Each structure stands twice: as structure tokens, then as C-alpha cells.
Amino acid sequence: MNIALIGYGKMGKLVEQLAPAQGGAVRLKLDEFNNTHYEGITAENFRGIDVAIDFSIPGAALENIERISALGVNIVVGTTGWFEHLDKVRSIIEKNSTGLVWSPNFSIGVNAFFRLVSEAARLMANEPAYEAWAYEIHHSAKKDAPSGTLWKLVEEMKKAGYSANIDTSSSRAGASEMPLPLGFGVGSGTCALAQTAVINTKIKIALNRQMLGDIDLDLSAGDIRTWRNREDKSCGRNSGGEKLRCQSKDSIENISITILALDAVVL
């Protein structure tokens, strides 16, 4: 599988590092030095490329998608902050008969967390005494705020039937003290959910840190594997059946979570 990297920052370099183990090889690298005005997206440069993986910036993602799709090349987009253009992107992909895979977060750990949050929202949907919040903190280089991951979490809560207001906020590393990122609260009682703390203040279940989405290595591997395992453009989800193991600091021990499908949407 021949890969073109669109954006050669932290994530692009990790994709390049991990690609050989997944049967891929990076044949083209475009960044702000050789693709400032999209001059690097040419038929000559993309000859023999099977898939382009975009980890660029929100402001460039739409143009990258349009130009690369016009060349007949399939795309995986890890960039966030462009989702308001989703309808236009869908029409572009359909027009050019190409494929595109996108997700707010390709991490296996985070996709498991989406499921946990959805179930918690379903359980709390009919508890009007509780209010909900969603807060995130990212590294200082993160471009979009709130991130696509946070909006996906809020979307999952609403889809699960939680119709009350959900306060959202975002911060960058060093800007403020970090509270628990997502939860429900009433009076002095709190039901807090986070990638590292689930259920309540007395029982905490922590996903194995190697599976968490704040480790970019996991995200990049999931990004490459999502495309490699994709059977055809018409399928809506990439079935996995992979097991993650949780570890408890209290009375709960060795809980296994099975991911039935990754929430990577295929256009």
C-alpha cells in the first residue's frame, strides 16, 4: 500500500513510522514547505499512490480533500475542525467515485470510551436532578477547540437520549488546572467520566494506558489499520471484535470490553 502523507508534523511522522508494520510505505510527504498553495497535489506526484492520509490543519482539509479526490485517490482524514463542510465533502467523494474515511478520533481506546459515555448518558437521561458537563484539555499545539473528539462525545450523549443541556469547555496544557473531563453532578454528589476514571468517586475503572487515545501512537496505528481493513466504500463501519482490558484500583477486577465497531465513518 503506497501512502501519501498530507501534513508532516507529529502525527504524520508517527504514521510514517508505523506504516511498514501495517504493510504500507510512505511514498509522498506534503507539508507547509512544499504544498503551501496546494502545488504538491498533482497527478505526477500522486501516480501510484493508493491512499492519502491527511493530518494537516482545519483550514486546508477541505481543499486537500477536493484536489486529492479529483485525482482519483482515496483519503483518510485525521484532521478535525472541518466537519461543517461534511455535506460538501460527501458530494465531492460521490462525484469522483473515490473513498474517504474520517473520524473525530481513530484511537481504539477513545472509541471504547465513546461507548461508555453513551451508556452513562442513557442511564442518566431520566435523572433531571443531575446536570452534565464536558471539559477537555489538550496539548498547546492542538488547533481546534473544542476538539472533534469532545463534540463526538456530546453527540453520543444526545443520541443516547440525554436531552438536557451539556456545558462544554476546552483548555490547553498549562492554561488551567484540569478537572474531570466529562460527568454528571447534583449537589455534593458526582458521577464523573473520563478516559482514566469511570463510574463514580468511589469505584474507578481505568483503561490500560497503552490503549488510551492520548497516546498518539495508538491513534496513528488505528488510522492506518482502519483503511487497510476497509472492505469497500459502501460499508458504514469497520468491524473489529478487539478486546481491551480494564484494570481496577478497587473491588472491580479485570473487566473486558469488546469493541464491535470503530466509529470511523466511511463516505
RATA-V838902 format. One record per backbone hydrogen bond with DSSP energy under -1.0 kcal/mol. NH is the residue of the N-H (numbers start at 1). CO is the residue of the C=O. Records with the same first field share a line. If there is no record, write none. Layout:
NH->CO ; CO
This chain:
3->25
4->51
5->28
6->53
7->30
13->9
14->10
15->11
16->12
17->13
18->14
19->15
22->19
23->20
24->19
25->1
27->3
28->3
30->5
35->31
38->35
41->38
42->40
46->42
47->44
49->46
50->2
51->2
52->74
53->4
54->76
55->6
60->57
61->57
64->60
65->61
66->62
67->63
68->64
69->65
70->66
72->69
73->68
75->99
76->52
77->101
78->54
79->54
85->82
86->83
89->85
90->86
91->87
92->88
93->89
94->90
95->91
96->92
98->93
101->75
102->265
111->107
112->108
113->109
114->110
115->111
116->112
117->113
118->114
119->115
120->116
121->117
122->118
123->119
124->120
127->124
130->127
131->185
133->183
134->167
135->181
136->169
138->171
142->139
151->147
152->148
153->149
154->150
155->151
156->152
157->153
158->154
159->155
160->156
161->158
162->157
167->132
169->134
171->136
173->138
175->172
182->193
183->133
184->191
185->131
186->189
189->186
191->184
193->182
194->197
200->203
206->247
208->245
211->208
212->209
215->212
218->215
219->215
220->216
221->217
222->218
223->219
224->220
225->221
226->222
227->223
228->224
229->225
230->227
235->232
240->260
241->259
244->257
246->255
247->206
249->204
257->244
259->242
262->238
264->262
265->102
267->100
